[in-house]
Amino acid sequence: MSLSKKVKVALDETRILILGSQVLLGFQFQGAFRPAFETLPLRDRLVWAAALGLITLAIALLIAPSVEHRMVEGGQDTKRLLGVIGRYAGLSLAPFALALGADLYLAAEPVLGFFPGAAVGLLVCGLALLFWYGLAALKARNVGQGARTMTAREPEHTPTSLETKIEQMLTEARVMLPGAQALLGFQLVITFSEAFGTLSLTGRIVHLIALGFLALTVIWLMAPAAYHRIVYAGEDTPELHALGTRFLLAVSVTLALGISADLGVVVAKVVASDGAGFFAALACLAVLVGLWYVHPALLRRRRDRAA
């Protein structure tokens, strides 16, 4: 399998992971505005807030390789990028498993009680970690060594055709799109809930600003496909690749702002503290900026110096 094909498959696998993550993200955001949420004890609300932070981290890790592909590699396929996709995907599974266990606990605890509910959450989390890390690590010791050796012997990069670059650019747009669509849809529904009216005026304004960022995110994510059809009649051109790259980098800005703002609103409601929500929004924004901008910018600067 060629390096470009391996990168394409790795991006497609990332899409599978992020599709699962968006379900939990939507549950975390929308569930906090359901009437039954008001009856939860503080302990369960804190678990809810922790699960929201964990699933947000998982999505941030899954999107990071696409930003590096644009900022650092300029759309070229490299062995370093293939390793980056694998590492970030592997890292994202841990917070995903923890968030899944926390959400199963929240679902089981009102029915079964605290200790049985906690056992259900721990069991689901343990099974996820077992199948995603434990069994995979044991299997990797005896299977696939030849394939890993062949990958290690490949050159650092191979020439990437324009057709492949544009195909992967559109794939990376599809990686980001599910999370943005889920957030936009769920957050629009929240504005029609009774609980939304109980938010402070500041919280409602911040939520509307976040909706604006998410709407702009979806618009920009769909723009490359529209330009490909309408402007370039489906032809692959260097101008389309450059334009699509700029759209994807702009998307990471609005998506980071939208996610951080809405996370702050939800945390403020969950713990009944605007200060906690503000701190959570800043912390989320710092993590996203670090993963999506600071780290890729440092890598690009180091690469340019080496060149």
N, C-alpha and C positions, 0 to 999 in steps of 0.2 A: 504494500500500500504506500502510495506517495505521501510526502510530508503534507502537501496541501489537502489531500484526502483525509489524512489523520486529523488535521486541524478542523476541517469541516465536520467530521464525525464528532469530535470533542465539543464543538459548539452546539451541535444537535443534542448531545447528551446534556449539556447545560440547560437547554430549553426544557428538557424533561424535568429536571430538578426545579427549575423556576416555576413551572406550571403547578407543581405540587406546593411550592412555597406560597404562591399567590392565594391558594385556598385558605391556608392558615392566616395569612396576613389579612384577608378580608374578614375572617372570623374575629380576629383580634380587634380590628377597627370598628366593625359594625356591631359586634356583640356588646361593646361597652355602652351602647345607646339603647339597648333593649330594656323593657320594664323590669324583667327579672334580675338584671344586673344590680339594681339598687338594693336588693335583699342580700347580696353576697357579703360575708364578713370581710373585714379589712385584710385578713390573711389571704383570702382567695383573690382579692383585688390586686394585692402585691404580686401574687403568682401570675395573674393576668398581665400586669405591666411587664414582668420579667419575660414572659413568653413573647410579648410584642417586641421587646428589644432583641430577643434571640432570633426571631424570624426575620426582623429587619436586617440584622447582621448577616444572616444567611443569604438574603437577596443581594446585599451589598457585595458580598464575596463573589457571588455568581456573575454579577455584572462587571466586576473589576477587570477580568481579562479582555473584554471587548474594548474597554477604554484604553488599556495598554496596547492592544493591537492597532488602534487608531493613532495614539499619541507617540508611542515608542517605535513601533515597527512600520508605521506608515502604510498599513495594509499588507505588508509582506509577510509570508509564512516563514517562521523560523522555528528551530528546535527549542529555543528558549521559550517561545510563546506556547508551544505544545506542552512544555513542562509547567508553565504558569497556569494554563487552563486546568490541568490535572490537579495541581496543588490547591488552587482555590476551590475547585469542586470538592476535593477531599475535606478541606477545612470547613466548608459550608455544611457538610452533613452533620457535624457535631452540634452546632446550635439548632439545626433543624430537628434532630432527634430529641434534644432537650425541650424544645418548644412543643413538639408533638406529644411528648409525655406529659408536659404541664397542661396542655389543652384536654387530653384525655382525663387527667385528674379532675379538672374543672367540670367536665361533663359527667363524671361518675360520682363525684363527692356529694352532690345534692340527693342522689338516689341511694347510694350505698353507705354514705357516711365518710368521715375523714380518713380513717385508717384503710378501709377497703379501697376508697378512691385513690389514696396515695399509692397503694399496692398496684392498682391498675396502671397509673401513670408511670411508675417505676418499671413495671413489666414491659410496657410498650416501648419506653425509652431504651431499656436494656436490650430488647429484641432488635430494635433499629440499629443500635451500636454493634450488636453481635453480627448481624448480617452485612452491615455496611463496612465494618472495620475488622472485626475478629475473624470471621470465616474467610473474608477476602484476603486478609494477611496470611492466613494459613495456606490458602489455595495458591497464593502468589509464590510461596516458597518452592512449590513443586511444579507449577504450571506456568507457562508464558515466559520462561526465562529466555528462550530463543528469540521471541519477539522483542523483548526488552533489550537484548544484546544487539539485534539488528537496528533498533531505533538509536541506540547509543553510538553506533558506528556511522550513522548517517551524517552528512555535512550539516553545518550549523544552519544554513539556509539554502534554498533553491529558488531559482527565478519563478516568480508567481505571475501567471498570466493575468491580463486585465479582466478577462471573463471570470476567473476564480476570485479575484479581488472584489468584484462587484457582487458575486454570489455570496461571498462571506460577509460583505457589508450588509446585505439584505438579511442574512441569517442573524447577524448581531442585532439588527433592528427588531427582529422577531424575538430575540432573547429578552430585550428590554420591554417590549410591548405588553406582554401579559401582566406584569406587575403594575404598569401604568394604567392599563384598562381596568384592572380589578380595583385599584385605589380610586380611580375616577368614578366608577359605577357605585361602589359602596359608599363613598363619601357624598355623592349626590343624593342617595337614598337617605342618608343620615339627616340631611337638611329638612326632611319631611317628618322626622320623628318628634315625639313630644319631648324627649330628653334634650334635643337640640335647643329647645326654647329655654331650658334651665341653665344653659351655659351663660357665662358672663358676656357682656358686649364685646370685650376684647377677644374672648375665645371664639365667638361667632365670626368676628372680622378676620381673625387669623385663619379660621377654617375656609372662609370664602377666598382668601388670598391663596391658600394652598390649592383650592379647586382651580383657580386660575392657572397656577403653575402646572398642575397635572393636565389640564386641558391643552395647554401649550405643548406639553410633552407629547401627548398623543398626536397632535397636529404635526409636530416636527418628525415623529417616528414614521408617520405615513407619507411624509413629503417625498423621500427618495423614490418610493414606488410610483408615486404620481408623476414625478419628473421623468422617470424611466419610460412610462407609458406615453405621456402627453408631449413632452419636449423632445425626447430622443427616440420615440417610436419603438421602444424595446431594444435599441442598439446599445452596446456597451462602449462607453467613451471615457477617456481620462477625466473630462470635465464632470461627468456624472459621479465618478468615484470620489473626486475631490469635494464635490458638493455634498454627497452623502456623508462623507467623513465629517464635514463641518456640522451637518445636522445632528449626527450622533453625539458629537462632543457637546453641542448646545443642549441636547436632550439630557445629558448627565448633569448639567447645571440645574435645569428646572426640576428634574426628578429629585435631585438631592434636596432642593429647597422645599418641594411639595411634601416629600416623605417626612422631613424633619419638622415642618410646621404642623402637619396633622398628628404626628407622634406626640408632639408637645401638647396639643389639644386633648388627645385621648388620655395621656398620663395625668394631666391636670384634672380631668373629670374623675379618673379612677381613684386617685388619692386625695381628691378635693383640695388641691393646692395649686394655684397658678404659678407659684415659685418653683415647685417641683416640675411642672410642665415646661417652664422656661428652661430650666437646667437640662431636662431630658432632650429638648429640641436642640440646644447648643451641643450637647454631647453627641447626639445623632449626626448633626451637621459636621462636627469635627471628625467623626469616624469616616463619613462618606467623602469628605474633602481629602482626608488622608489617603484613603484607598483609591479614589478616582482621579485625584489631581496631584497631590504632593509626591506620592511614591512614583507614579509614572513620569512626572516632570524630573525627578532626581535621576531616574533610570535613563531618560533621554539625554539629560545633561552629561551623565557619565559616559554614555555611548558616543556622544559627539566629541567629548574630550579624547576618548580612546581612538576615534577615527582621525 
